[in-house]
């Protein structure tokens, strides 16, 4: 490989992706008025400020609420960057912030300021989604540093990653963890003995995160501290919970608004507030504020002594602020020095608190979902890297079709899997009934997955463990939402609702529903919306509450449910399947199920694709193929 040419290509692809996101942002915000932005779901206007207060990390938090309680679809979610503005124009002065929570018509925002501007206490307030280009800047900077690396550790790691040198391993005495199976033990052995890179390939349900946690715990025992990163805040927080359960001292780096309630106690801001020296820090800050307010009470008409007094007070304020900064630096440094696991997103690893910090070992979880340039951000800080993931599941998100086609969606994990032997694949899976597991195992994993004995012998809930319900010939034609351009299929959603109702009625007596979790997955957001509406009555009738969830494939990544329904949605005369061609997403959807899997789709539309044809054949081989006509005319 010509490394220089490859890194230059990555820089161009980052620019292409940045331009795509920037143009999309401009189209949604800067080139439309506030009414249209509200309709597009990228603005809330008008809103009112209900209250404000100082939150975690001494940051200003505001809680706002829509004045019109209409139910529009929107793109706001926790962790997103926003700008809060006054009056209708997006050009008006705005205050940036990060969403902490969105629920119904209310939103909680952590502002990037330490005082509440007077503008925000007036009327005609609004909130826009904001464009944040810092991620692209961090990736570009990392790639440039990799390109410039010479005869040093970074240069050596780069040459191994790109195949100029083979990975090296130390000879460690063989270790065995009783809680892990043979493959998991081999994976830990490989990870801890790697001098530069090692991979843990974890297909669905094989205990990848459990294995990774044991490897981290073992390395911490010898190195005292490691850096752990994943591509998203959600996956970081899940790992925080897992590692904390292993009694590791975990320090979560990141913006408080982007950290879940489960992980917030491990965040830097919360740990600062819990530090023994924080009381002293807060007292100094409080005194500084009081003296500043006292100094600013002096008006224009005052004499020489008052002027001197004001100058002395302001000098004391500056002195107290310096003292507070010194105390805070001491607290932060003590936390960084003593933490066993420092954990963040890939981009968050370049947080200002970690700028000059280095680690011997870096662990990257969900590496197969991580953009190659983003992986290099934490890798700049490490001597070796252990990656865990599965390149047969969801790829990283790339919005530019051009950038994706030219290789931005090809990850370091997949590259390494294809170019060297520094990996161990976990084969024993503990989630799926064997009939659910067999097809994805054959198609994606060369038939190597094995159901654990207790899973293999598990009895089915009712009927066959898997079902394919074919809507061919029923006239269920897909529909495109003119506003979102997403695809839906109301009649298929109605059929799914009827099938689920029949299944639940069979389980209702005896009451097997207690404790069962149900996931309904659709590849298109429009179909998700239709299904959510269709299933309201079922949730109420069977008192399912939160045990039934409906969402896209991406939202179910890393999760599992006892019962899973998949609505394939596409049904047309041309055999066009669009988004469904990404069969890695279907692998994720299928492998969420533990006890029962029901797939609903149109074989006439899907059958020309090799993957879906093979899947339908597999269902037929188990006697699990049904026509939708069997359910259409039942009471």
C-alpha positions as CSV (number, residue, x, y, z in Angstrom):
1,X,0.0,0.0,0.0
2,X,1.1,3.6,-0.8
3,X,0.5,4.9,2.7
4,X,1.0,8.6,1.7
5,X,-1.5,8.3,-1.2
6,X,-4.0,6.6,1.1
7,X,-3.8,9.2,3.8
8,X,-4.1,12.0,1.3
9,X,-7.2,10.2,0.0
10,X,-8.6,10.1,3.5
11,X,-8.1,13.8,3.9
12,X,-10.1,14.4,0.6
13,X,-12.9,12.1,1.7
14,X,-13.2,13.9,5.1
15,X,-13.5,17.2,3.2
16,X,-16.2,15.6,0.9
17,X,-18.1,14.4,4.0
18,X,-17.8,17.7,5.7
19,X,-19.1,19.6,2.7
20,X,-22.1,17.2,2.5
21,X,-23.0,17.8,6.1
22,X,-22.4,21.5,5.8
23,X,-24.6,21.8,2.7
24,X,-27.4,19.8,4.4
25,X,-27.2,22.1,7.4
26,X,-27.4,25.2,5.3
27,X,-30.4,23.8,3.4
28,X,-32.2,23.0,6.6
29,X,-31.4,26.2,8.6
30,X,-29.8,29.1,6.8
31,X,-31.8,29.1,3.6
32,X,-35.3,28.6,5.1
33,X,-37.5,30.7,7.4
34,X,-38.4,29.6,10.8
35,X,-41.8,28.1,9.9
36,X,-40.2,25.9,7.3
37,X,-37.4,24.9,9.7
38,X,-40.1,23.9,12.2
39,X,-41.9,21.8,9.5
40,X,-38.6,20.1,8.6
41,X,-38.0,19.2,12.3
42,X,-34.8,21.2,12.7
43,X,-36.3,24.0,14.8
44,X,-38.6,24.6,17.8
45,X,-40.3,28.0,17.7
46,X,-41.7,29.6,19.6
47,X,-40.7,28.3,23.0
48,X,-40.7,29.7,26.5
49,X,-38.0,29.5,29.2
50,X,-39.5,27.6,32.2
51,X,-36.5,27.7,34.5
52,X,-32.7,27.8,34.6
53,X,-30.2,26.7,37.1
54,X,-26.5,25.7,37.6
55,X,-26.1,22.0,36.7
56,X,-23.3,19.4,36.7
57,X,-19.9,21.0,36.1
58,X,-21.2,24.5,37.2
59,X,-22.8,24.9,33.7
60,X,-26.0,26.9,33.1
61,X,-28.9,24.6,32.3
62,X,-32.2,25.9,30.8
63,X,-35.5,24.1,30.5
64,X,-37.7,25.2,27.6
65,X,-41.2,24.2,26.4
66,X,-43.1,24.7,23.1
67,X,-45.9,27.2,23.3
68,X,-47.9,25.2,20.7
69,X,-48.4,21.6,21.7
70,X,-48.6,20.3,18.1
71,X,-47.0,16.9,17.5
72,X,-44.5,17.4,14.7
73,X,-41.6,15.0,13.9
74,X,-38.2,16.5,14.7
75,X,-34.5,15.6,14.6
76,X,-33.6,16.8,18.1
77,X,-32.1,14.2,20.4
78,X,-29.9,14.1,23.5
79,X,-26.3,15.1,22.9
80,X,-27.0,17.1,19.7
81,X,-25.5,20.6,19.4
82,X,-28.1,23.4,19.2
83,X,-28.3,27.2,19.2
84,X,-30.9,29.1,21.2
85,X,-32.0,32.3,19.5
86,X,-34.5,35.2,20.0
87,X,-36.9,36.4,17.3
88,X,-37.6,34.5,14.1
89,X,-34.4,35.1,12.2
90,X,-31.6,32.5,12.5
91,X,-29.2,35.4,11.9
92,X,-30.0,36.8,15.3
93,X,-27.5,36.5,18.1
94,X,-27.6,32.9,19.3
95,X,-26.2,31.0,22.3
96,X,-24.8,27.5,21.6
97,X,-25.5,24.5,23.8
98,X,-26.0,20.8,24.0
99,X,-29.3,18.9,24.5
100,X,-29.5,17.0,27.7
101,X,-33.0,15.6,27.3
102,X,-36.0,15.9,24.9
103,X,-39.4,14.7,25.9
104,X,-42.7,15.5,24.2
105,X,-42.8,19.3,24.1
106,X,-40.0,20.0,26.5
107,X,-36.2,20.2,26.2
108,X,-33.4,20.6,28.6
109,X,-30.2,22.3,27.3
110,X,-26.8,22.7,28.8
111,X,-25.5,26.1,27.6
112,X,-21.9,26.8,26.6
113,X,-21.7,29.8,28.9
114,X,-21.4,30.5,32.6
115,X,-24.1,33.2,32.7
116,X,-27.6,33.4,31.4
117,X,-27.9,36.1,28.7
118,X,-30.6,38.6,29.3
119,X,-31.8,37.9,25.7
120,X,-33.0,34.4,26.7
121,X,-35.3,35.8,29.4
122,X,-37.5,37.6,26.9
123,X,-40.1,36.3,24.4
124,X,-40.0,34.8,20.9
125,X,-37.3,32.3,21.8
126,X,-36.4,29.4,19.5
127,X,-34.0,26.5,19.2
128,X,-32.2,25.3,16.0
129,X,-30.1,22.3,15.4
130,X,-26.5,23.5,15.1
131,X,-23.7,22.4,12.7
132,X,-20.6,21.2,14.5
133,X,-17.5,20.8,12.4
134,X,-15.1,20.1,15.2
135,X,-15.3,16.3,14.5
136,X,-14.0,16.8,11.0
137,X,-11.2,19.1,12.2
138,X,-10.1,16.5,14.7
139,X,-10.0,13.8,12.1
140,X,-8.1,15.9,9.6
141,X,-5.5,16.9,12.3
142,X,-5.0,13.2,13.3
143,X,-4.5,12.0,9.7
144,X,-1.9,14.8,9.1
145,X,0.0,13.7,12.2
146,X,0.0,10.1,11.1
147,X,1.3,11.2,7.7
148,X,4.2,13.1,9.2
149,X,5.1,10.4,11.7
150,X,8.7,9.3,11.2
151,X,10.9,6.7,12.9
152,X,8.9,6.7,16.1
153,X,6.2,4.6,17.8
154,X,3.4,6.3,15.8
155,X,5.3,5.5,12.6
156,X,5.7,1.9,13.6
157,X,2.1,1.5,14.5
158,X,1.0,3.1,11.2
159,X,3.2,0.6,9.2
160,X,1.6,-2.3,11.0
161,X,-1.9,-1.0,10.6
162,X,-1.4,-0.5,6.8
163,X,0.3,-3.9,6.3
164,X,4.0,-2.9,5.8
165,X,4.9,-4.9,8.9
166,X,3.3,-7.8,10.6
167,X,1.9,-7.5,14.1
168,X,4.1,-8.8,16.9
169,X,3.2,-10.7,20.1
170,X,5.0,-11.4,23.4
171,X,5.1,-14.9,24.8
172,X,3.0,-14.8,27.9
173,X,2.2,-17.7,30.1
174,X,-1.2,-19.1,29.1
175,X,-4.0,-17.7,31.2
176,X,-7.5,-19.0,31.8
177,X,-10.5,-17.1,33.1
178,X,-13.1,-19.5,34.5
179,X,-16.0,-17.2,33.5
180,X,-14.9,-17.2,29.8
181,X,-15.2,-19.9,27.2
182,X,-12.2,-21.2,25.1
183,X,-12.5,-18.6,22.3
184,X,-13.0,-15.8,24.8
185,X,-9.9,-16.9,26.7
186,X,-7.9,-17.0,23.5
187,X,-9.1,-13.5,22.6
188,X,-7.9,-12.1,26.0
189,X,-4.6,-13.9,25.6
190,X,-4.1,-12.4,22.1
191,X,-5.0,-8.9,23.4
192,X,-2.7,-8.8,26.3
193,X,0.2,-10.3,24.4
194,X,0.0,-7.9,21.4
195,X,2.8,-5.4,21.0
196,X,1.0,-3.2,18.5
197,X,-2.4,-4.4,17.4
198,X,-5.0,-7.2,18.1
199,X,-8.6,-7.8,17.1
200,X,-11.5,-9.4,18.9
201,X,-14.1,-10.4,16.3
202,X,-17.4,-10.7,18.2
203,X,-20.5,-11.8,16.2
204,X,-23.9,-11.2,17.7
205,X,-24.5,-12.7,21.2
206,X,-20.9,-14.1,21.6
207,X,-20.0,-12.0,24.6
208,X,-17.7,-9.5,22.9
209,X,-18.2,-6.8,25.6
210,X,-17.7,-9.3,28.4
211,X,-14.5,-10.6,26.8
212,X,-13.2,-7.0,26.3
213,X,-14.0,-6.1,29.9
214,X,-11.8,-9.0,31.1
215,X,-9.0,-8.0,28.8
216,X,-9.2,-4.4,30.1
217,X,-9.2,-5.6,33.7
218,X,-6.2,-7.8,33.2
219,X,-4.2,-5.0,31.5
220,X,-5.1,-2.5,34.2
221,X,-3.6,-4.9,36.8
222,X,-0.2,-4.5,35.1
223,X,-0.3,-1.0,33.5
224,X,-2.5,0.7,36.2
225,X,-4.4,2.8,33.6
226,X,-5.8,2.3,30.0
227,X,-7.7,4.4,27.5
228,X,-11.0,3.0,26.2
229,X,-12.9,4.6,23.3
230,X,-16.0,3.8,21.2
231,X,-17.6,5.8,18.3
232,X,-20.8,6.9,20.1
233,X,-21.8,8.3,23.4
234,X,-24.4,5.6,23.8
235,X,-21.8,2.8,23.4
236,X,-19.4,4.6,25.7
237,X,-22.0,4.7,28.5
238,X,-22.9,1.1,28.1
239,X,-19.2,0.2,28.5
240,X,-18.9,2.5,31.5
241,X,-21.7,0.5,33.2
242,X,-20.0,-2.8,32.3
243,X,-16.6,-1.8,33.5
244,X,-17.9,-0.2,36.7
245,X,-19.6,-3.6,37.4
246,X,-16.1,-5.1,37.3
247,X,-15.1,-2.8,40.2
248,X,-12.8,-0.7,38.0
249,X,-12.3,3.0,38.7
250,X,-13.8,4.5,35.5
251,X,-13.4,8.2,34.6
252,X,-15.8,9.3,31.8
253,X,-14.6,12.2,29.7
254,X,-17.3,14.2,27.8
255,X,-19.9,16.9,27.8
256,X,-22.4,16.3,30.7
257,X,-25.3,16.6,28.4
258,X,-24.0,13.8,26.2
259,X,-23.7,11.4,29.1
260,X,-26.5,9.1,30.2
261,X,-28.0,9.2,33.7
262,X,-26.5,5.7,34.3
263,X,-22.9,6.9,33.6
264,X,-23.1,10.5,34.8
265,X,-21.7,9.6,38.3
266,X,-18.5,8.5,36.5
267,X,-18.1,11.7,34.5
268,X,-15.3,14.2,35.1
269,X,-17.8,16.9,36.2
270,X,-19.5,14.7,38.7
271,X,-16.2,13.3,40.0
272,X,-14.9,16.9,40.5
273,X,-18.1,17.7,42.5
274,X,-17.5,14.6,44.7
275,X,-13.8,15.3,45.3
276,X,-12.9,16.2,48.9
277,X,-11.4,19.5,47.7
278,X,-14.5,20.6,45.9
279,X,-16.0,22.3,49.0
280,X,-13.0,24.6,49.1
281,X,-13.2,25.2,45.3
282,X,-16.9,26.2,45.6
283,X,-16.2,28.5,48.6
284,X,-13.5,30.3,46.7
285,X,-15.8,30.7,43.6
286,X,-18.7,31.9,45.7
287,X,-16.5,34.5,47.4
288,X,-15.2,35.7,44.0
289,X,-18.8,36.2,42.7
290,X,-19.8,38.1,45.9
291,X,-16.8,40.4,45.6
292,X,-17.4,41.1,41.9
293,X,-21.0,42.0,42.6
294,X,-19.9,44.3,45.4
295,X,-17.3,46.0,43.1
296,X,-19.8,46.5,40.3
297,X,-22.3,48.2,42.7
298,X,-20.1,51.4,42.5
299,X,-21.7,53.9,40.0
300,X,-20.1,56.6,38.0
301,X,-20.4,59.3,40.6
302,X,-17.9,58.2,43.2
303,X,-14.7,59.6,44.6
304,X,-11.1,58.6,44.7
305,X,-11.4,56.3,47.7
306,X,-14.4,54.5,46.2
307,X,-12.4,54.0,42.9
308,X,-9.5,52.6,44.9
309,X,-11.8,50.3,46.8
310,X,-13.3,49.0,43.6
311,X,-9.9,48.4,42.1
312,X,-8.9,46.5,45.2
313,X,-12.0,44.4,45.1
314,X,-11.5,43.5,41.4
315,X,-7.9,42.7,42.1
316,X,-9.1,40.3,44.9
317,X,-11.6,38.8,42.4
318,X,-8.8,38.0,40.0
319,X,-6.7,36.5,42.7
320,X,-9.6,34.3,43.9
321,X,-10.3,33.1,40.3
322,X,-6.6,32.2,40.0
323,X,-6.9,30.3,43.3
324,X,-10.0,28.5,42.0
325,X,-8.3,27.5,38.8
326,X,-5.4,26.1,40.8
327,X,-7.6,24.0,43.0
328,X,-9.6,22.7,40.0
329,X,-6.4,21.8,38.2
330,X,-5.3,19.9,41.2
331,X,-8.6,18.0,41.4
332,X,-8.6,17.2,37.7
333,X,-5.0,16.0,37.8
334,X,-5.6,13.8,40.8
335,X,-8.6,12.2,39.1
336,X,-6.7,11.6,35.9
337,X,-3.7,10.2,37.7
338,X,-5.7,7.7,39.8
339,X,-8.4,6.5,37.3
340,X,-7.9,2.9,36.1
341,X,-9.9,3.4,33.0
342,X,-10.2,6.7,31.1
343,X,-13.1,6.4,28.6
344,X,-14.5,8.6,25.9
345,X,-15.8,8.7,22.4
346,X,-13.1,8.5,19.7
347,X,-13.3,12.3,19.0
348,X,-13.7,13.0,22.7
349,X,-10.3,11.4,23.4
350,X,-8.8,14.7,22.2
351,X,-10.6,16.6,25.0
352,X,-8.5,19.4,26.4
353,X,-8.0,17.5,29.6
354,X,-6.3,14.7,27.7
355,X,-4.3,16.8,25.2
356,X,-0.8,15.9,26.6
357,X,-1.7,12.5,28.1
358,X,-0.4,9.2,26.7
359,X,-1.3,5.6,27.4
360,X,0.5,2.3,26.7
361,X,-2.8,0.5,25.7
362,X,-5.9,1.8,23.9
363,X,-9.0,-0.3,23.6
364,X,-11.6,0.5,20.9
365,X,-15.0,-1.1,21.1
366,X,-17.4,-1.1,18.2
367,X,-14.4,-0.6,16.0
368,X,-16.3,-1.9,12.9
369,X,-18.6,1.1,13.3
370,X,-15.8,3.6,13.6
371,X,-14.5,5.8,10.8
372,X,-10.8,5.1,10.0
373,X,-9.8,8.8,10.6
374,X,-11.7,8.9,13.9
375,X,-9.8,5.8,15.2
376,X,-6.5,7.6,14.7
377,X,-7.5,10.4,17.1
378,X,-7.0,8.2,20.2
379,X,-4.3,6.0,18.5
380,X,-2.0,9.1,18.5
381,X,-1.9,8.7,22.3
382,X,-1.2,5.0,22.5
383,X,1.6,2.5,22.0
384,X,-0.7,-0.3,21.0
385,X,-4.4,-0.8,20.2
386,X,-6.9,-3.6,20.9
387,X,-10.0,-3.4,18.7
388,X,-13.3,-5.2,19.2
389,X,-16.2,-5.4,16.8
390,X,-17.9,-7.2,14.0
391,X,-17.6,-6.0,10.4
392,X,-20.6,-8.0,9.4
393,X,-22.9,-5.7,11.4
394,X,-23.6,-2.0,11.1
395,X,-21.0,0.0,9.2
396,X,-20.1,3.6,10.2
397,X,-22.4,6.3,9.2
398,X,-21.3,8.1,6.0
399,X,-23.7,10.7,4.6
400,X,-21.8,11.5,1.4
401,X,-22.5,8.7,-1.2
402,X,-19.3,9.8,-3.0
403,X,-17.1,9.6,0.1
404,X,-18.6,6.2,1.1
405,X,-18.0,4.7,-2.4
406,X,-14.4,5.9,-2.4
407,X,-13.7,4.1,0.9
408,X,-14.6,6.3,3.9
409,X,-17.0,3.5,5.0
410,X,-14.2,0.9,4.9
411,X,-13.0,0.7,8.5
412,X,-9.6,0.0,10.0
413,X,-11.1,-3.1,11.7
414,X,-12.2,-4.6,8.4
415,X,-8.9,-3.7,6.8
416,X,-7.0,-5.5,9.5
417,X,-9.3,-8.5,9.4
418,X,-8.5,-8.8,5.7
419,X,-4.8,-8.3,5.8
420,X,-3.3,-10.0,8.9
421,X,-3.9,-12.8,11.4
422,X,-4.0,-10.7,14.6
423,X,-7.6,-11.7,15.4
424,X,-9.7,-14.2,17.3
425,X,-13.3,-14.9,16.4
426,X,-15.7,-15.7,19.2
427,X,-18.0,-18.5,18.1
428,X,-20.1,-19.6,21.1
429,X,-23.3,-17.4,21.1
430,X,-25.6,-17.1,24.2
431,X,-28.5,-15.2,22.8
432,X,-30.4,-16.8,19.9
433,X,-32.3,-20.1,19.6
434,X,-30.4,-22.3,17.1
435,X,-33.1,-21.8,14.4
436,X,-32.6,-18.0,14.6
437,X,-28.8,-18.3,14.6
438,X,-28.3,-20.8,11.7
439,X,-29.1,-18.6,8.7
440,X,-26.9,-15.6,9.7
441,X,-24.2,-18.0,10.8
442,X,-24.1,-19.7,7.4
443,X,-24.4,-16.5,5.4
444,X,-22.1,-14.1,7.4
445,X,-19.8,-16.3,9.5
446,X,-19.1,-19.4,7.4
447,X,-21.3,-21.5,9.7
448,X,-18.9,-21.1,12.6
449,X,-21.4,-19.9,15.2
450,X,-22.4,-22.5,17.9
451,X,-25.4,-22.1,20.2
452,X,-24.5,-22.6,23.8
453,X,-26.0,-25.8,25.2
454,X,-28.6,-23.9,27.4
455,X,-29.7,-21.9,24.3
456,X,-29.7,-24.8,21.9
457,X,-32.0,-26.8,24.2
458,X,-34.4,-23.8,24.8
459,X,-38.0,-24.6,23.9
460,X,-39.9,-22.3,21.6
461,X,-42.6,-19.9,22.8
462,X,-45.3,-21.1,20.4
463,X,-45.3,-22.7,17.0
464,X,-42.0,-22.4,15.0
465,X,-39.2,-20.3,16.3
466,X,-38.9,-18.4,13.1
467,X,-41.6,-17.3,10.5
468,X,-41.6,-15.6,7.2
469,X,-45.0,-14.1,6.3
470,X,-45.1,-13.4,2.6
471,X,-47.3,-10.5,1.4
472,X,-46.8,-11.3,-2.4
473,X,-50.0,-11.0,-4.3
474,X,-51.8,-9.1,-1.5
475,X,-51.5,-5.7,-3.1
476,X,-49.6,-4.1,-0.2
477,X,-47.9,-1.3,-2.1
478,X,-45.2,0.8,-0.5
479,X,-45.8,4.5,-0.2
480,X,-43.2,7.4,-0.1
481,X,-43.8,10.1,2.4
482,X,-43.6,13.4,0.3
483,X,-42.1,15.4,3.2
484,X,-39.4,13.0,4.4
485,X,-39.0,10.9,1.3
486,X,-39.0,7.8,3.6
487,X,-40.9,4.6,2.6
488,X,-43.8,3.2,4.5
489,X,-46.3,0.4,4.0
490,X,-49.5,0.8,6.0
491,X,-51.1,-2.5,5.0
492,X,-48.0,-4.4,5.9
493,X,-48.0,-2.7,9.3
494,X,-51.6,-3.7,9.8
495,X,-50.8,-7.3,9.0
496,X,-47.9,-7.2,11.5
497,X,-50.2,-5.8,14.1
498,X,-52.7,-8.6,13.5
499,X,-50.0,-11.3,13.6
500,X,-48.6,-10.0,16.9
501,X,-52.1,-9.8,18.4
502,X,-52.6,-13.5,17.5
503,X,-49.2,-14.4,19.0
504,X,-49.9,-12.6,22.2
505,X,-53.3,-14.0,22.6
506,X,-51.8,-17.5,22.5
507,X,-49.3,-16.5,25.2
508,X,-51.8,-14.7,27.3
509,X,-53.2,-17.9,29.0
510,X,-51.2,-19.0,30.8
511,X,-49.8,-15.5,31.3
512,X,-46.4,-16.0,29.7
513,X,-46.1,-12.3,28.8
514,X,-44.8,-11.2,32.1
515,X,-41.1,-10.3,31.6
516,X,-41.1,-10.8,27.8
517,X,-39.5,-8.1,25.7
518,X,-40.7,-7.4,22.2
519,X,-38.9,-5.5,19.4
520,X,-40.5,-4.3,16.2
521,X,-37.9,-3.3,13.6
522,X,-38.3,-1.5,10.3
523,X,-35.6,-0.3,7.9
524,X,-37.4,3.0,7.2
525,X,-38.4,5.8,9.6
526,X,-41.8,6.3,7.9
527,X,-42.7,2.6,8.6
528,X,-41.5,3.0,12.2
529,X,-44.0,5.9,12.5
530,X,-46.8,3.9,11.0
531,X,-46.1,0.9,13.2
532,X,-45.9,3.0,16.4
533,X,-49.4,4.2,15.7
534,X,-50.8,0.8,14.7
535,X,-49.5,-0.9,17.8
536,X,-50.8,1.6,20.4
537,X,-53.9,-0.5,21.0
538,X,-51.9,-3.8,21.4
539,X,-49.6,-2.1,24.0
540,X,-52.7,-1.0,25.9
541,X,-54.7,-4.2,25.6
542,X,-51.9,-6.5,26.8
543,X,-50.5,-3.9,29.2
544,X,-47.1,-4.1,27.6
545,X,-45.8,-0.7,28.7
546,X,-42.1,-0.3,27.8
547,X,-41.6,-4.0,27.1
548,X,-42.6,-3.3,23.4
549,X,-40.3,-1.0,21.4
550,X,-40.5,0.0,17.8
551,X,-37.5,1.5,16.0
552,X,-35.1,1.4,13.1
553,X,-32.3,-1.2,12.8
554,X,-29.6,1.2,13.9
555,X,-31.4,1.9,17.2
556,X,-31.4,-1.8,18.1
557,X,-27.7,-2.3,17.6
558,X,-26.2,-3.9,20.7
559,X,-29.6,-4.8,22.1
560,X,-31.7,-8.0,22.3
561,X,-35.4,-8.9,22.6
562,X,-37.2,-12.1,23.4
563,X,-39.5,-11.6,20.4
564,X,-38.6,-9.6,17.3
565,X,-40.7,-8.6,14.3
566,X,-39.2,-7.2,11.2
567,X,-41.2,-5.3,8.6
568,X,-39.3,-5.2,5.4
569,X,-41.7,-2.6,4.0
570,X,-40.6,-2.7,0.3
571,X,-43.3,-3.9,-2.1
572,X,-43.3,-2.7,-5.8
573,X,-43.6,-4.0,-9.3
574,X,-39.9,-3.2,-10.2
575,X,-38.3,-5.3,-7.6
576,X,-36.5,-2.3,-6.1
577,X,-35.3,-2.9,-2.5
578,X,-33.2,0.2,-2.0
579,X,-31.9,0.5,1.5
580,X,-32.5,-3.3,2.1
581,X,-29.5,-4.1,-0.1
582,X,-27.3,-3.3,2.9
583,X,-27.6,-6.8,4.2
584,X,-25.3,-6.1,7.2
585,X,-28.3,-4.1,8.6
586,X,-30.5,-7.2,8.2
587,X,-27.9,-9.3,10.0
588,X,-28.3,-6.9,13.0
589,X,-32.1,-7.0,12.8
590,X,-32.3,-10.8,12.6
591,X,-29.8,-11.4,15.4
592,X,-31.6,-9.2,18.0
593,X,-34.1,-12.1,18.6
594,X,-33.7,-14.6,21.4
595,X,-36.9,-16.8,21.4
596,X,-39.0,-15.8,18.4
597,X,-38.4,-14.1,15.0
598,X,-41.1,-13.1,12.6
599,X,-40.1,-11.5,9.2
600,X,-42.8,-9.9,7.0
601,X,-42.1,-9.0,3.4
602,X,-43.0,-9.3,-0.3
603,X,-41.1,-12.2,-1.9
604,X,-42.0,-11.0,-5.3
605,X,-40.1,-7.8,-4.6
606,X,-37.3,-9.3,-2.5
607,X,-36.8,-12.6,-4.3
608,X,-34.5,-11.3,-7.0
609,X,-31.9,-10.5,-4.4
610,X,-29.5,-13.4,-3.5
611,X,-29.6,-12.7,0.2
612,X,-33.4,-12.5,0.6
613,X,-33.9,-15.4,-1.7
614,X,-31.6,-17.5,0.5
615,X,-33.3,-16.3,3.6
616,X,-36.8,-17.2,2.4
617,X,-35.5,-20.7,1.3
618,X,-34.1,-21.2,4.8
619,X,-37.5,-20.4,6.4
620,X,-39.2,-22.8,4.0
621,X,-36.7,-25.5,4.9
622,X,-38.0,-25.2,8.5
623,X,-41.6,-25.3,7.5
624,X,-41.8,-21.7,8.7
625,X,-43.1,-20.0,5.5
626,X,-46.6,-18.6,5.5
627,X,-48.7,-16.5,3.1
628,X,-50.2,-13.3,4.4
629,X,-53.6,-14.6,3.2
630,X,-53.6,-17.0,6.1
631,X,-54.0,-14.0,8.5
632,X,-55.9,-11.5,6.4
633,X,-59.4,-13.0,7.0
634,X,-59.0,-14.2,10.5
635,X,-61.1,-12.7,13.3
